[in-house]
Amino acid sequence: MAFPSLFSPKDPQDKELYEYIHNIFGFYPKNIALYRVAFTHKSVAAETVGNYHVSNERMEYLGDAVLSTVVADYLFHTYPTQPEGFLTEMRSRIVSRVSLNKLSEKLGFGAYIRHSADMGNNARSMGGNAFEALMGAIYLDKGFNFAKHIIIDRIVKVHIDIDELQQTDVNFKSKLLEWSQKQKKITVFKMLEEIGEGHKKQFHVQIIIDEQPYADAIDRSIRGAEQLAAEKTWKLLFGED
C-alpha cells in the first residue's frame, strides 16, 4: 500500500496533481516538483537561469530512454522465441507517439498539462510528450526499478494489448491497399513533412486516393504514421470502429 508523504504539497494545484498520480498509478510522489515539470509544456515555461526555461522537454528525453529500455526488456523476456524483428516492431508500436497520445488521453492527462491556449498542431503530441516526461519524473523520484514496475504493471499489462497491436497492419493498411487494388484505385501514402530533429523527429503522412486527399497522421516513424493514417481513412470510407 502506498502512503502519502509527510511532506505532501500545500499548493492546491500541486496537491491535485499529487492525488492524481496516486489515483492513476498507485503511489504518492516524494518530490512533487518533478511531476509539475513533467506536466509543464514549453509554451508556458518560466525562465530560470540565463536562457534556460523549465519545461518537460529535458525530462521527456530521459523518460523516452527509460520507457524504451523497460519495454524492450519486457518484450525480450515475455516472448523468448520471437525474432528480433517482432520485438523491434512491437516496441516501436507501444512507445509510438500515436500510442502514447491515446494513452495520455485515456488517463486524463489533459486536465493537468499546463500549456498556452493556442497550441495549433503541437496539441496533437502534447499528451505523448507529457507521458514520456512523467516516466522521467518517476525515474528521478523513485529510481529505475520502481519506474520499471509502474511501466510494466500499471501501464503495459493494463492498457496495452500486444495481440491487437500485431493486427494493426492487417486490419488497416493492408486492408486499404487490398481494397484499392480490387477497386482499381490509386492509393498513395504521401509524406507531407518531417517535424523536429533527433529523438523528437516525427513524420507527417497523408493518404491520397485517386488524387483526392484523405486522412493524415503524425508519428515518430514513417510506418507508424502510415498505419494511423490508413486506420483513419478506412473509418472515413466505411465507418468502422
HELIX and SHEET records of a PDB file:
HELIX    1   1 PRO A   12  PHE A   25  1                                  14    
HELIX    2   2 ILE A   32  ALA A   38  1                                   7    
HELIX    3   3 LYS A   42  VAL A   44  5                                   3    
HELIX    4   4 GLU A   57  THR A   78  1                                  22    
HELIX    5   5 GLU A   84  ILE A   94  1                                  11    
HELIX    6   6 ARG A   97  LYS A  106  1                                  10    
HELIX    7   7 PHE A  109  ALA A  111  5                                   3    
HELIX    8   8 GLY A  120  ASN A  122  5                                   3    
HELIX    9   9 ALA A  123  LYS A  142  1                                  20    
HELIX   10  10 PHE A  144  HIS A  149  1                                   6    
HELIX   11  11 ILE A  150  VAL A  156  3                                   7    
HELIX   12  12 LYS A  157  HIS A  159  1                                   3    
HELIX   13  13 ILE A  162  THR A  168  1                                   7    
HELIX   14  14 ASP A  169  SER A  174  3                                   6    
HELIX   15  15 LYS A  175  LYS A  182  1                                   8    
HELIX   16  16 GLY A  198  LYS A  200  5                                   3    
HELIX   17  17 ILE A  222  PHE A  238  1                                  17    
SHEET    1   A 2 ALA A  46  GLU A  47  0                                        
SHEET    2   A 2 HIS A  53  VAL A  54 -1                                        
SHEET    1   B 3 THR A 187  ILE A 195  0                                        
SHEET    2   B 3 GLN A 202  ILE A 209 -1                                        
SHEET    3   B 3 GLN A 212  ASP A 219 -1                                        
END                                                                             
